[in-house]
């Protein structure tokens, strides 16, 4: 926990509560220590580093194209990883342009996430959309869903038993955005992801669930964890991340890729939790009409003699 942040919290919470907060933050970071495809990422990036000092991207693109061609299983994690890195590299020039808009970064990142979640029941949606969780929160507080802070850049969600489940929102700003606007974006992300987390807790009916989200300004950003504690949304940065725009940044991109796959692992785990919670609620309300105490007793029809049935 950052010392300045801890000093502020010490005015609101007891020492024991602060210790519990720190434990929650450590739990979030521990969840990001291991991923299933870490060796695959390291192996591929070790090969890519041979081209790190090249004056252009020609050779590295040729290498990736050849590796993609030789990979027979086009649904494999290796092929998806190759495709993801290929898209990042071919967009170097566009993303490092001085006038690159935030929509360019959000649409490019949406493409990367779509590749990562291919063959999984998770959707990535962008384009100034509105979160269902924030809409419900706004309605509960008699506020319009069109108010500032409701529309978001990228939403991660899926559908289970006809119910839309949301897992996090991701916000983008231009690389040269002023600190004041970045602070507003940070507050906006916390509010929206806080509503999504509260929705997840309501659907799973458990308190030990937490949310992982990202914020970006240009090609720089961070991953943060959010936990509901004592009716307060506790947020802590897990790590900074960076999307490369030059070949010399490939080594740094290795760690960002690992964090993205760790985040994906977390999203998939949360999706299974929500699926179970939604299923339990669905089963409970499907039988309410015949199981509740106020339901009148229904008598079976009288038996009809077999002779009468055969004689009809």
C-alpha positions in Angstrom: 0.0 0.0 0.0 1.3 3.4 -0.9 2.4 5.4 2.3 0.4 8.5 1.4 -2.7 6.3 0.7 -2.2 4.5 4.0 -1.9 7.8 5.9 -5.3 8.9 4.5 -7.0 5.6 5.3 -5.6 5.6 8.8 -8.0 8.5 9.5 -11.0 6.4 8.5 -10.2 2.9 9.6 -8.6 1.2 12.6 -5.1 -0.4 12.5 -6.7 -3.9 12.4 -8.9 -2.9 9.4 -5.9 -1.5 7.6 -4.1 -4.8 8.1 -7.0 -6.7 6.6 -7.0 -4.3 3.6 -3.3 -5.0 3.1 -4.0 -8.8 3.1 -6.7 -8.3 0.5 -4.3 -6.3 -1.7 -1.6 -9.0 -1.3 -4.1 -11.7 -2.3 -4.9 -9.8 -5.5 -1.3 -9.7 -6.4 -0.6 -13.3 -5.6 -3.3 -14.3 -8.0 -1.1 -12.8 -10.8 2.0 -14.8 -10.0 1.4 -17.8 -12.2 -0.1 -18.5 -15.6 -0.4 -21.6 -17.6 1.4 -20.4 -20.7 4.3 -18.6 -19.2 6.8 -20.9 -20.8 5.2 -20.5 -24.2 5.5 -16.7 -23.9 9.1 -16.8 -22.8 10.1 -19.2 -25.6 8.5 -17.0 -28.3 9.9 -13.7 -26.9 13.4 -15.2 -26.7 13.2 -15.8 -30.4 11.7 -12.3 -31.1 14.6 -10.6 -29.2 16.9 -11.5 -32.1 15.1 -8.7 -34.1 15.0 -6.1 -31.3 17.7 -3.9 -32.7 16.6 -4.1 -36.3 16.0 -0.7 -38.1 12.6 -1.8 -39.3 10.0 -4.5 -38.7 10.5 -6.5 -42.0 12.4 -9.4 -40.6 10.4 -9.9 -37.4 7.1 -9.8 -39.5 8.6 -12.4 -41.8 9.5 -14.6 -38.8 6.0 -14.4 -37.3 4.3 -15.1 -40.6 6.5 -18.2 -41.1 5.7 -19.3 -37.5 2.0 -18.8 -38.0 2.1 -20.8 -41.3 3.9 -23.7 -39.6 1.5 -23.8 -36.7 -1.0 -26.4 -37.9 -3.5 -25.8 -35.1 -5.0 -22.3 -35.8 -7.0 -22.4 -32.5 -3.9 -23.1 -30.4 -2.6 -20.7 -27.8 0.6 -20.4 -29.6 -1.1 -19.3 -32.9 -3.2 -16.8 -31.0 -0.1 -15.4 -29.3 1.7 -15.1 -32.6 -1.3 -13.3 -34.1 -1.6 -11.0 -31.2 2.1 -9.9 -31.4 1.9 -9.6 -35.2 -1.1 -7.1 -34.8 0.8 -5.1 -32.3 3.9 -4.8 -34.5 2.1 -3.9 -37.7 0.4 -1.1 -35.8 3.6 0.5 -34.5 3.5 3.5 -36.8 -0.2 4.3 -36.3 0.0 4.1 -32.5 3.1 6.2 -32.1 1.7 9.0 -34.3 1.5 12.3 -32.3 -2.2 12.8 -33.2 -3.2 9.2 -32.3 -6.7 9.4 -30.8 -7.9 7.5 -27.8 -10.4 5.6 -30.1 -7.4 4.2 -32.0 -5.9 2.8 -28.9 -9.2 1.4 -27.6 -10.1 -0.2 -30.9 -6.6 -1.7 -31.2 -6.7 -3.1 -27.7 -10.2 -4.5 -28.3 -8.7 -6.4 -31.2 -6.0 -7.9 -29.0 -8.5 -9.0 -26.3 -10.8 -10.5 -28.9 -7.9 -12.7 -30.0 -7.0 -13.7 -26.5 -10.6 -14.7 -25.7 -11.2 -16.5 -29.0 -13.0 -19.8 -28.3 -14.1 -18.7 -24.8 -17.5 -17.4 -23.9 -16.4 -13.9 -23.3 -17.1 -10.8 -25.5 -15.2 -7.6 -25.9 -17.2 -4.6 -26.8 -16.1 -1.0 -27.5 -17.5 2.2 -28.8 -18.9 4.4 -26.0 -21.3 1.7 -24.7 -23.2 1.7 -21.4 -22.8 -0.8 -18.7 -25.9 -2.6 -17.4 -24.5 -2.5 -13.9 -24.1 1.3 -14.0 -27.6 1.6 -15.5 -29.1 -0.4 -12.7 -27.1 1.7 -10.2 -28.2 4.9 -11.8 -31.9 3.8 -11.8 -31.7 2.9 -8.1 -30.4 6.4 -7.3 -32.9 8.2 -9.6 -30.1 9.3 -12.0 -30.0 9.3 -15.8 -27.8 6.7 -17.4 -26.6 9.4 -19.8 -24.8 11.3 -17.0 -21.1 11.8 -17.2 -19.2 8.7 -16.2 -21.7 6.2 -17.5 -20.4 5.6 -21.1 -17.3 3.5 -21.4 -14.6 2.6 -23.9 -14.2 -1.2 -23.6 -16.5 -3.6 -21.8 -15.7 -7.2 -21.0 -18.8 -9.3 -20.6 -20.7 -12.5 -21.6 -24.1 -14.0 -21.4 -25.2 -16.9 -19.2 -28.8 -18.3 -19.1 -30.0 -15.1 -20.8 -28.4 -12.8 -18.2 -25.6 -10.4 -19.2 -22.6 -10.7 -16.8 -20.0 -7.9 -16.8 -16.5 -8.4 -15.6 -14.8 -5.0 -16.0 -14.5 -1.8 -18.0 -11.3 -0.4 -19.5 -10.8 3.3 -20.2 -8.5 5.1 -22.6 -7.1 8.6 -23.0 -4.6 10.2 -25.4 -0.9 10.0 -24.6 -0.7 13.7 -24.0 -3.8 14.0 -21.8 -3.4 16.4 -18.8 -3.1 15.0 -15.3 -6.5 16.6 -14.3 -8.3 14.6 -17.0 -6.4 11.4 -16.1 -7.5 11.8 -12.5 -11.1 12.2 -13.7 -10.7 9.0 -15.8 -9.4 7.2 -12.8 -12.4 8.2 -10.7 -14.7 7.3 -13.5 -13.1 3.8 -13.8 -13.4 3.2 -10.1 -17.1 4.2 -10.1 -18.1 2.1 -13.1 -16.0 -1.0 -12.0 -17.3 -0.5 -8.5 -20.9 -0.9 -9.8 -19.8 -4.0 -11.8 -18.2 -5.5 -8.7 -21.3 -4.9 -6.7 -23.4 -6.6 -9.4 -21.0 -9.6 -9.4 -21.3 -9.9 -5.6 -25.1 -9.8 -5.8 -25.1 -12.5 -8.5 -22.7 -14.9 -6.7 -23.9 -14.1 -3.2 -20.3 -14.2 -1.9 -18.1 -11.5 -0.5 -14.6 -12.9 -1.4 -14.9 -11.9 -5.1 -12.7 -9.2 -6.5 -12.4 -7.4 -9.8 -9.3 -6.7 -12.0 -9.4 -3.9 -14.5 -7.1 -1.7 -16.6 -6.7 2.0 -17.4 -4.7 3.5 -20.3 -3.4 6.8 -21.5 -1.9 6.3 -25.0 0.1 3.1 -24.9 0.9 3.3 -21.2 -1.4 2.0 -18.5 -1.8 -0.1 -15.3 -3.7 -3.1 -14.0 -5.6 -2.5 -10.7 -7.4 -4.8 -8.3 -10.7 -3.8 -6.6 -12.2 -5.4 -3.5 -15.3 -4.4 -1.5 -14.3 -3.9 2.1 -16.5 -2.4 4.9 -18.8 -1.0 2.1 -15.8 0.8 0.5 -14.3 -0.1 -2.9 -10.6 -0.7 -2.1 -8.4 -0.3 -5.2 -4.7 -1.0 -5.5 -2.4 -1.0 -8.5 -1.0 -4.4 -9.4 1.4 -3.4 -12.1 2.1 -0.9 -14.8 1.8 -2.1 -18.4 2.9 -0.8 -21.7 2.0 -1.5 -25.4 5.1 -1.2 -27.5 5.5 1.1 -30.5 9.1 0.3 -31.3 11.0 -3.0 -31.6 13.4 -2.0 -28.8 10.4 -2.3 -26.4 9.8 -6.0 -27.1 11.5 -7.2 -23.9 9.3 -4.9 -21.8 6.2 -6.1 -23.8 7.0 -9.7 -22.5 5.9 -8.8 -19.0 2.8 -6.9 -20.3 1.8 -10.0 -22.3 2.1 -12.1 -19.1 0.0 -9.7 -17.2 -2.7 -9.7 -19.9 -2.9 -13.5 -19.8 -3.0 -13.5 -16.0 -5.8 -11.1 -16.3 -7.6 -13.4 -18.8 -7.2 -16.3 -16.4 -8.8 -14.2 -13.7 -11.7 -13.2 -16.0 -12.4 -16.9 -17.0 -12.4 -17.9 -13.3 -14.8 -15.1 -12.4 -17.1 -16.1 -15.4 -17.4 -19.6 -13.9 -18.3 -18.2 -10.5 -21.0 -16.0 -12.0 -22.3 -18.8 -14.1 -22.8 -20.9 -11.0 -24.4 -18.0 -9.2 -26.8 -17.2 -12.0 -27.7 -20.9 -12.3 -28.5 -21.1 -8.6 -30.8 -18.1 -8.8 -32.5 -19.4 -11.9 -33.2 -22.7 -10.3 -34.5 -21.0 -7.1 -37.1 -18.8 -9.0 -38.1 -21.6 -11.4 -39.6 -23.6 -8.6 -41.0 -20.7 -6.4 -44.5 -21.0 -7.7 -44.9 -24.6 -6.7 -42.8 -24.7 -3.6 -43.7 -21.5 -1.7 -46.0 -21.9 1.4 -48.7 -19.7 0.0 -49.3 -21.9 -3.0 -52.7 -23.6 -2.7 -52.9 -27.4 -2.6 -53.5 -28.8 -6.1 -55.5 -32.1 -6.1 -54.9 -34.7 -8.8 -58.0 -35.5 -11.0 -60.1 -38.5 -9.9 -59.1 -41.8 -11.3 -61.1 -43.0 -14.3 -61.8 -46.8 -14.5 -59.8 -48.5 -17.2 -63.0 -49.9 -18.8 -64.3 -46.4 -19.4 -61.0 -45.3 -21.0 -61.0 -48.4 -23.3 -64.7 -47.8 -24.2 -64.1 -44.3 -25.5 
